Amino acid sequence: MNHEQSENLSGGADIAFSYAPGKIILSGEHAVVYGCPAIAATLDRGVRIAVQSRKSDQKGPVLKASGLGFTGHVRPDPDGEGPEVLRGALARLIELYGDRVCDLELMADSAIPAGRGLGSSAALSVAMIRGLHRFFEEAVSPEVVAELALALEKVFHGNPSGIDHTVISQGGLIWYKKNSSELRVEKIIPKRAMHFAVGLTGPHAGTKQAVQALRSRASRHETLYQHIFAGISQIATEMRLAISEGKLAAVGELMNLNQGYLNALSVSTPELEKLCTMAREKGALGAKLTGAGGGGAVIALVDDDPKPIVNAFVKAGYLSFATKCETE
């Protein structure tokens, strides 16, 4: 038996395990909602799920959560305990899979800080979908996982761009572009391993709120915002080439440029700018926020060792960790 699934002698799974990583966005957040390309990578930490049968008179799948910004039991009960979005996600699972999920228990343990733009909800969505299919012993492709995870992500974020659950379901580093006429998802193979320090500020107000607020501002200055989105699009295009050629200094410069645009879009904060400046002063090749902004996290690209920047973040009172994107 492997770590992914334990099976009984009759061929059914007693318990099934699954995992999905978090994510960072190197370029293109917010602009991706307007059809611009973005680049995203998976983290080396994520959400683990165990799925098993349970005996109870109460119908409906139960989620035992730890590290998801909530610790406790959640059921798909509109008046029950736990965050409304988690209860809504369980209700969506019933819509997707029917009554066969109603006597299941899903135990989730997350190593992704919630509300920091690191894909905790998308990782939970992908891990639950994978776990259910392993429990039911049904093969499922990454594309179908992404499609089903999107249905859950809509509970969390309303109308997400799709980049989070797509990179998490596929893994690695991807180029993502979606508009009314096309969806392009392409693997990027970095010529050199990319090392990052991640610094965490307070939680952001939520992706859905940030996207709606930006849309309102953009509607008042449509032409000017289109120029900003075009600039971010060009950054993503040039960054993809620089990553493929192993030109990390150029990647860092492009990250800095992207952060300038994000500040112009009013999704950065003084605290995020402080962390970006701190990282650059400690030798980062580039630094920017990742995700919705308004709080959350900063990623800092380094040439080799992220420890000095991680230590600087921690010394300044911020939680921090290192992550990397490997070559293949």
N, C-alpha and C positions, 0 to 999 in steps of 0.2 A: 504494500500500500504506500502511496506517496502522500506528500503534505497537502495536496489539493483535494483529495477525496478519500474517505473511508467507506468501503462497501461491505454489506452483509452477504451471506452465502446465497441469498435468493436473488441477488443482482440489484437490489435497491440500495440507495445510499442511506446509511444511518445518520451520517452527518457529512456535510460538504463545506469545504473551506474555499474562500476566494480572497483576492487582494486587488486593489487598484491604487495607483500612485497619485499624489498630488501633481500640480503643474505650476510652471511660471511662464509668463509671456515676455519674450525678449523684445518684441516690437509689435505695435499695431492694435493694442487694446483700445476700445471705444471706436476707433476708425473702422475696425472690422465690422461693426454693426452697419456701416454705410457702404459696404461692398469692397472695402480696401483689404489688401492682404495682411496677414499677421504671421508671426513666427512664435511657436510655443514649444516647450520641452517638459518632460515629466521629471518629477522630483525622485529622490531615492528614499522617500518615506511616503506612507499612504494610509489607507483604511483596510483593515482586515475584517472579514465577515465569516461567521460560522452559522450554518442553516441546519436546523433539525426539527423533527416533529415535536409537538407538545400536546398534553392532555389538559383540556379546560372546557368548562361550559360556556365560556365567553368566546364567541367567534371573532375571527379577525387576526391577522398576523401580528405578532408582538415583536417590537424592536427593543432590545436591551442595549442602550447606548452608553459609550464611555469616550470622552474626548471629542465629542461633536458639538461642544458649546453647551451640552446638556448631558447629565448623567442620570440614568433612571430607565423606567419602562415606558414605552409608547405604544398605544393602540390606535387604530383608525376610528377613533371616537371623537366627534366634533366637540364634545364637552369634556373629553378626557384630559389626563395630565400630559405634560410634555409640549414642546413647541408646536404650534399649529402647522408649520410647514412639514414637520416630520410626520404628524398625523395624516396630513394630506398626501404625503408620499406613499404611506402604507395603503391609503384608500386607492391611490392610483395603481398600486401593484395588484389589487383585487380587480380593477378594471382591465388590466393587461393580461392577467393569468387566471382569473376566475376563482371559484371557491377552493381550488386545490391549495391555495396559499393560506387559507383561513385558519388552518391548524398548525402553522409553522411558527417557529421562533427564530429570529435573526439576531445574533449577537455581534455588535459592531464595536470595534476598538480603533480609534483614529490617532495617528501621530501627526496629523496636519492641524496646525492652529486654525480654529474656525473663524470666519469673518475677516480673514486677512488677504483675500484674493489669491489663495493658493489652491483653489479647486476642491475644497473639502466636500461640498455638496455633490459635485460631479463625480468625485472618487467614491463617495458613498453610493451614488446611483449606479455606477458601473460595477462596483463590488457586489451590490445586492443582485443585479441582473445576472452576473456571472455565477454567484452563489446559488441562485434559484435553478439555473440551468444545470449546474453540476449536481444539485440535489435531485432534480428530476431526470438526470442522466440524458440530457438533450444537448446535442452539439449546437454550437452557436458561433457565427462568424463575428469578427470585430465590427463589421459594418452593421450587423443586426444588433449587437450590443449597444453600439452608438445610437441607433435609431430608438431602441427601447429606453436607453438612459436619457435621451432627449425628452421623452414623455415625463420622466421624473423631474428633470431639470426645469421644466416649465412650471412645476409646482413651486420650486425654490425661487426662480428668477423671472417668471412671466414669459418673456420671449427672448431667450438667450441667443447669442450669436452662433453657438454650437461648437466653438473652438475648444472649450474646456473638456467636455465629455468625449470629443473626437480625439484629441491628443492622448487623453487618459486611456481610452479604449485601444488605441493603436500603439502607444508607447514610443519613447524616443523623442526625436525632434522633427517637427512638421512645419510645412508651409500650408497656410489655410486661407482660402478666399471663397466667399459665398455672396452671391447677389441673386437677383430675381431669375437670372438665366443660367447660372452655373454654380457648381460646388467643386472646388479643386482642393484636394488634400494630397500632398506629396511629401515623401520622406526627404529629409535633409541629412546627409552624412557629413558630420564635422570632420575636417582633416586633422584637427587637434582636439584633445579633450578640453572641455570648457569648465572651469571651476568658478563657483559663485559663493559669495557670502550673502546670506539672507538676514535682513534686520527687520524686526517686527515692531510696529507701533500699535496703537489701539485699534480695535475692530472698526471697519468702515460701516457706513449706514446701510449698505446693501447694494448689490449690482443693479437690481431693478430700479431703485431710486436714483442711482447715479446716472444710469442711461437716460431715464426720463428727464432729469434735470438738464443734462447736456443737450438733449433733443430740443428742449424748450429754448435754451440759449442759442442753439444753432439756427432755429427758425427765425430768430430776430436779426441775425447777421449771416444769412445763408451764403452769400458769395465769399465772405471772409473765412467762414468755417470750411467751405469747400477747398480753399487754398491750403488750409492747415491739414485737412485730411489727405490732400494730394501730396503734401510734403511727407507725411507719415507713411504713405504708400511707397514713395520713392525710397525712404529709409529702409523699409522692409525688403524691397527689391535688392538694394545694395548690400544689406546685411546678409541676405541669403548667399550671395556670391562670396562675401568675405568669410563666412563660416565654412563654406565648401573649400575655400583656398587656405584655410588656417590662419587668416590674417586677424588675429584677436585684437590687436591694437585698433584696427579699423572697426571691428565690431563694437568695441568700447566707445569709440567716438560717436558711432551711430546711436548707441544707447543714450549717450548724453544729449544728442540732438533730439531724440524722441522724447526724453524727459522735458526738454524745453517746450516742445509742442504740448505735452500733457499739462504742463503748468499753464500755458496759454489757454488751454481748454477748461481751466479752473477745476481740474480733478486732483491736482496735487495739494499738499498742505505744507505749512511751515515746518512741521515735524518731519515729513517725508523729505523735504528739501534739505533739512539739517543732516539727515542720514546720508543722503546722496553726497553732500559736501564732505562729510566726515570720511566716507569711503574713498573719495577721490584723493583727499589729503593723505590717506594712509596707503596710497599706491594703486587703487583700483583703476583698471583701464577704462571703466565706464560704470555708471550707476543710474538706475531709474526705478520708479515705482512699478509694481506689477499688479494687474487686475483692475478693479473698478476705481481705485483711488479713494480720496477722502479719508485716508487712514489705510491700514493694512500692512503692506510690506514693501521693502526696497530690495532689489537684487543688485549685487556689485560683482562685476566680472574681474577676475584677477588673472595674471599670467601663469601663476603656478599654485601658490599656497594662500588659501583664504583665511588662515588662522589669525594673522594680525588684524584684519578687518573685523572678523567675528569677535575677537577680544576687545577691540575698540568699541564695538556696539554694546557688548556686555558691560564694559567699564562705564559706559555712559548711561546704563540702566535699561537697555533694551534686550529682549530675548533675541537670540541669534543662533544660526546654525549654518553649516557648510553643505553644499550639494554640488553635483557635477553632472555633466552630460558627456558620455563617453563616445569615442569613435567606435565604429563597428568593424 
